[in-house]
Amino acid sequence: MPDIVELYRQHRAFVWGSLSRLGVRSEDLEDVLQDVFITVHRRLSEFDSNRASLRTWLFVICRGIASNHRRSLQARHAAVAQSAAEPLHVDDVSPEEAAARAQAKVRLESILAEMSFEKRITFLMYEVDRMSTEDIAEILGIERGTVFSRLHAARQEFERAVRRLQLLDLVKEKST
C-alpha cells in the first residue's frame, strides 16, 4: 500500500473531478479535497483490496464527504451558485472562443442539472471518469443492469437536450 503522499500524487485529479461531479462548488473543492485525503489517511488501514479497487474506495469516501459538505452548507444557509465558467487564460484563446467555451460550459451544466442525481452520476462516472460498469455498480451499491438502464436513460436525456438547444440556436439564427 502506497503512503498518503504517493496516494495524493496519484489520485488527486481523480478525487478533484469526482468531488466536482458530486456537486462540490468550485470555491470549496480544495478544502473538501483535503478533507477526503485526511479521511483516507485515517482510514488507510481499513482498505481491503480484495473487497474493492482503490479508486472505488476513494470514490465512496468522496461521495460521503461531498454529501456531508452539502448538508453542512444547507444547514448554514450558505449555498451560493457555482460560477458559470472556469477562469480562462486570455492569451490562450480569442475572446470569441472564450465566450463560446463559457456558453458551452453553462449549457452542459444546465443539461446535467436537469438529470436526476442517479442518472447524472452514472453518466459522468462512465463517460467522463471512464469507469467500468462493474466499478460503478460497486460504488453506487446497485446492480450492473441498473447501471446500464441509468446510463441509457441519461444518454437519451442528454441527446434530447442537445437537440433542443440546437433547435433553439437555429431559431435564434433565423430570426436575426
Beta strands, then each sheet from edge to edge (+ up, - down):
end
